Amino acid sequence: MWTIPPSFPLYNSILSSSPPTPHSRFSHIAIILLSIKKREREAMPEAPKESQKATEHEYDVAEKNKKTLQFIEDVTTNADQVQKRVLAEILSRNAHVEYLKRNGLNGHTDRETFKKIMPVVTYEDIQPDITRVANGDKSPILCSQPISEFLTSSGTSGGERKLMPTIEEELGRRSLLYSLLMPVINQFVPGLDKGKGMYFLFIKSEAKTPGGLVARPVLTSYYKSSHFKNRPYDPYTNYTSPNETILCLDSYQSMYSQMLCGLCQNKEVLRVGAVFASGFIRAIRFLEKHWTLLCKDIRTGTLNTQITDPSVREAVMKLLQPDPELADFIEAECSRESWQGIITRLWPNTKYVDVIVTGTMSQYIPTLDYYSNGLPLVCTMYASSECYFGVNLSPLCKPSEVSYTLVPTMAYFEFLPVHRNNGGINSISMPKSLNEKEQQELVDLVDVKVGQEYELVVTTYAGNSRF
């Protein structure tokens, strides 16, 4: 069981869960309940609004941070009421979809009827419906809104990848969760709006289903969306990597150009990272192998001919200027026998490393400590292909103490107790379907018990019901 700290420095009403491993569906989670205030409100707490026209001079970081933190406080303080309204909204929107009607929900939107009527399911249970959508059936099978694409899961079923249907508006929810991260971290590491983040972000190849819908990983979907590509000005999303370098499908050209841009702006970098710890270490190993070529480009202000993508070349050349002094500095550091602390040597203003180091990624912690001279390793968020869940409100905690606060507006959350026999896990949710008694064991977000392990069950706006 994950060890979760007994309290957090912020907010007196939150729910937290231990992180998933990168290759689990949601993983078994340990839940700790702090204090939930039963405060009624008439309307759902509003997410902070993004200003589409804000410029660098107009952007008020302090005010934006204040509104974001207040939003987190509101939705977690009133978690049960928010969850009740989220479920009612999902069921109201999807009242006439085939799946809910087939199970006999008959338009009911209340929590009690939903829990009594709707079964807890696995991917295999709904796979026939997903296959129909993938093959081109456009009728409202799972969701009233059109399925916009499929998100490919890292899990497998009989050797086949899993396809999770999603809708266009889910991109807005993912963007919302991303927008919560930096205002939280800024409380512990102020001034991050004064510099840039060097993040190694990549897209992967995509396919099309027989019905013509795109199937791709969730991060590829997000990076290729207008929410990312056309994001409004925000000092917290000011990255060293131009969009073109992130969106280049050629992994070598993408990595080379992102590393080159990060080196050229080395004194502006205040934080570094990738999605997973393994990805960031891969970037450092790439630098170990190719630093001589990168130094040559910086010294001469020219871009290696191996970078052939026209949009990447154009974007990089806007940043690249001849800088012999910087090239000499990088060459001197990379030529040293030891690469211990190479991150703080090349990017001297770096405050922390932003990567996932929980689950199977924990094996990379010693290597990250070596390269970073022990900089804090920050795990910011909890997410999967099916749903984005929550954020880490204590981002500078030790990797072994990472926990996440579930954001109640993301989806409707239920928790299935996991029972251990002789130290092993006996999850009553997998792989068989649950009987009526077992389904009654599910508890709501505000009813979890301290120290109990649970399997997370979600009902999403995209049509997953008790998944």
N, C-alpha and C positions, 0 to 999 in steps of 0.2 A: 504494500500500500504506500502511496506517496505521502510524504510528511508535509503537512500544510501548516504554515505559521498561524499561531492563535489569533493574531490581529494584524491590521494594516494601519499605516500612519494616516490614511485618509478615509473618510466616509464611515459613518457608523451603521451603515446598512448595506451589506453586499453579500453576494453568494459567489463562492469560488469553487473551481474544480481543478484537479491536477491535469497536466497536459497530455494530449494524445501522442502516441508514437507515430512517426511519419507514415507508417504503412498500415495502421489499423483503421477500422471504420470510424469509430469515435474513441475507442479504447475504454477500458474500465476506468472509472473516475472516482476519486474520493472527494466527498463534499463536506465543506464546513459552513455552517450557518452562523453568521454573526447576528446582528439585531435587525429585524425587519419592522419598520414602523407601519402600522395599519392606517395609513392616511388616505382618505378617499379624495379623488379628484374627478372632475367632470370630463376632462379631455386628456387624451394621450399626451405626455410630455413631448414637446417638439424638438426635433433634432436641430442642431445649429445650422443656420442657413449659410450656404456658400455664396459669396458675392462674385458674380460672373465678370464684373467690370473693375474689380479692385486692382490697383496698381501697387508697385512697391512702395510708393509714397503714401498711398491711401490706406494700406493694410495696417490694421491695429491689432498687433499680436496679443497684447495683454487682454483686450476685450474679447477676442476670439477664444483665447484660452479659458477665460472666465465663463463664457457661455457654454463651452464644451464640458467643463468640469461640473457645471450646474446641471447640464443634461444628464450626465452620469449619475449624479446625486439623486436627481428626480426619479429616473427610471428604476434605480436600485432600491430607493426608499419605498417606492410604491410598486414593488415587483409583482405582487399578486394581482393587483388591479390592472396593471399593464399587460400581464400575461393573459388575463381573462379577456381583455379587449382584443388582443392580438389573435387569440383563438377564434373569437366571434367574428372578427374581420375576415380571417382566412375561410371560415366555414360559410359565411354569408356570400363572399365572392364566388366560392366554388359549390354553392348549394346544388347546382344542376349538373355537376360533372358526373360522368358515368361511374367512377369508382365509389364515390360517396353514396350514390343512389343504389348501387349494387349491394352495398353493405347495409342498406336500410336506414340511413341517417335521416332521409326525408326532409331536408331543409332545416333541421334543428341546428342551432348555433350555440347552445349552452354547453358548458363543460361537463356536466353530469351525464347528459345523454350521449355526448361524444365518447366519454370514457366507457360507458356501458355498451355502446353499439360497435364502435370501431375497433378492429383487432390491431394488435402490435405485429408488425410485419418485418421481414428481412428483404434483402434485394431479390432473392429468388422468388418470393411471393408475388412481387409486382413486376418481375421481369417480362411476363407475357404482355402486359400493358405497355411497358417501355419499348418492347420490340415492335408493337403495332405503331407507336409514334415514330420510331426510327424508320419504319418501312413506309411512312408517308401518310398514315391516318391522321387527319387534321381535326377530327371531332374532339370535343372536350372530354378526354378520357380521365386524366388526372387533375387537370387545371383548367379553369375557365379562360385564362389568358393563353395566347399562342406560345407554344414551346419555341424558344428562340434558338436554342442550340443544346448540345449535350456536353456535359463536363465529364471527362474521363477520370475514373478513380484509379488510385495506385493499387487498390486491392484487385484480386482476381477471383473468378468463379469458373472452375473447370477449365482453366487455361485461357479464359476469355476476359478481356477488360470489362469493367463495369461502366455503364453509361448512365449518368444522372441527368435527367431533364431539368432545364432551368428556363426562367423567363427574363425578359429584358430588365424589368425593374429590380431584379436581384443585384444588378450591378450597382444600383444606388445604395443598397444596404451594405455591400462590400466597401464602397467608397466611404460610407458613414463610419464603419468600424475603423478603417484606416485613419480617418480624420480625428479619431479619439486618442490615437497613440501618442502623438508628440506633445499635446498639452499636458498629458499625465507625466511624461518623462521630463518635461521642462521644469516641473516642480522640484526634481531631484538634480537635474543638470541644466541650469539656466543658461540662456544665451545661445541656444542652438539655432535660433533664427538668424544669427550673425554670420553663419558660414554655410557649408554645403555638406551633403551626405554622399559618400562614395559607396554606392551599392552595386553589386554585380548581379544584374537581373537579366533573365533570358527567356525567350519563347521557345516552344517546341513545335514539332510538326503537327499538323492537324489533318483529319480525314473527313469524309462525308458519309453519312448513312445512306442506305438505299433510297430513302425519302428525300434526300438532299439537304439535311440539316448538318451543320458543322459539328464535329466531335473533337474536343481538344481539352488540355488541362485547364484548371480553373485560373491559374496565373497567366497563361497565354491568353485566355479570354479577356482577363482584366487589362493586361498591358496593351492589347490591340483595340480596346474599347475607347470611345471618346472620353469616358470618365478619366482615363489616364492620359491619353495623347493630347487632349484639349483641356486639361485641368486648368482652372483659374489660378492666378498668382497666389502662391502660398510659400513663404520662406522655408517651411518644413518639407516641401517637396521639391526643393532646389537641389538637384543632383548633379554630380560631375559628369554623368553619362548622358549625352543627348539621346532623345527618344530613338533616333535612327539606329544608334548602336545597340540599343536594347532589342529593337524589333528586327534585327538582322538574324535570319534563320541559320546562317553559317556560324557554327559555334566558335571556330577559330577567329574569324573576323570580328565577331561580337566581343569576345573576350579581349582580343588584342586592342581593339579601339577603345573599349571601356577602361582598360588598364592604362592606356596612353593618356586618355583624358584625365583620369584620376591622378596620374603623376604630374601632368602639366599644371594642375590646380592644387598641388599637394599642401600648400599652406592655408588654403581655404577650407580644407576638410576638417570637420569637427566630429564626425562619426562614420564608421565604416561597417559594411555588412553584406549579407546575401540572405536568401531565404533560409537555407540550412547551413549548419556548420561545415558540412562536407563541401558545399559549393564555395564557401569563402576560402577554405584551405586549398581547393583546386585553383582558385585565382592566385594565391600566393605561390603555389608550385609552378604555375604558368609564368609568373614573374621571375622565379628562379631560373627557368629554362630560357626565357626570351628577353632578359633585361638588356643585353647588348644591342639587340635590334631596336628596342624601345629608346634606349639612350641615343642611338644614331638618329632616330626620327626627331627627338627633342633638340639635339645639337644642331641639326641642319634645317629644321622646320619643314621637313618633307615627310610624306607618309609612305610606308613600306608598300611596294608594288603588289604584295600578296593581298592587300586590302583592295578588292576590286569592286565591291558594291558601291555604285555611284552616290547613293544617298548617304552612306556612311562616310565616304571620302569627303563629301561636301560639308557634312556636319563637323567632322573632326578638323578639317582645315580652317574652319572658322575660329577654332581655339588654338591651333598649333602655330607657334611662332619660334624662330630660332632662339634657343636659350642654352648656350654652351655652359654657363655657370650651373644651371640646374642639372644638365647632363653629367657634368663632372661630379656633382654632389651624389646623384643616384649611382653613378659608376663606383664611386668610392665606398658607398654603403653596401652595395650588392657584391663588391669584390672581397669584402671582409670574410674571414674564415667562418665566423658564426653568424647565423641569421636570427639569433635570439633578439627579440624586440624590434624586428625589422619594420613592423607597423608603426611604432612610435618614432622610429628613426626616420622613415621616409615621409610619414604624415604626422609631424610632431604635435599638432593641436588636437589629435584624436582623443575623445573623451570615453568612448566605449565601443564595443563590437556588438552589432545588432544581428544576431543569428539564433536559430532554434538549436538549443543544446540539450533538449529533453529527449526521453525515450532512447532510441538507438543512436541518436546524435551525441549522447553524452560521452561516447568513446573518444570524441575529438576535443574534449575540454583541455587535456594536457597540451595538445599541439597548439591550440589557440592561445593558451596561457604563455607558451614559449614564444610564439611569434609576436604577441602583443605586450609582453612584459607585465602580464597580469591585469590588463585592463578589465573593467566590468564586462561580463557577458550578459547581454540583455535579450530576454525572450519577451516579445511585446504582445503577441496575440495568439488566439486559439481558433483554428479554422479547419475546414475540410471541404471537399468538393460538394458535399450535400448542403452545407450551411456554414456561415461565419458565426462564431459563438460569442467570444468575449475578449477582454483585454487584461493585461497584467498591471494592477494598480501599485505594485511594489517592484518596479522594474530593475532596481539595483540589488535585489535579493540574490542569494547564492543559487546556482542552477539547481541544486537539490531541493530548494525550497520554493521553486516556481509554482505559482497558482494563478488562476485566471478568474476574473469576475465576469459572469455571463451577463450580456446586455439583453434585457427582457424584450426589446423590440425586434430582435433578429428573427425569432421564430417562437413557437410554443414548445416549451421544454418539459419533459417528464423524466423521471428517474426510476430505473428498475434495479432493485437491490441485487447485489452480487454476493453469493454465499461461498465461503471457503471451507473446504473439507481437508483437514490435515495439511494446511498450508497451501493447498492448490485452489484454483478458481473453479467454481461450479456456477457458471452463468446460466440462469434459467431462461435467458432470452435467446440463446443460440445453441444448436442450430434449429431446434424444433419450434413450432408455433406454441404460443402460450395458451393454457386453458383459462377458464374464467377466474379461478382462484388466483392464479399467477398474475393475471392482468390486474387484479385488484391490488396487488402489491405496489404498483406504480405510484409514485408520489409526485406532487407538484414542486415547483422551484422553491417555494418558501417552506416546504414541509420536510426537506431533507434533514437528516440527523448527523450530528458531528461524529466523525470517525467512521461512518458507514461508507462502503464502496458501492457505486452504482454504475449501471450502463445507461448512457444518455440516449433518450428517445426523442426524436424531433418531429414536429409537424410544421411544414414550411409553406410559405406563400406560393412556391413553385409546384406544390401538389403532393409532396411526400406527407402521408398521414400516419403518425405513430410509427415512424421508421427507425 
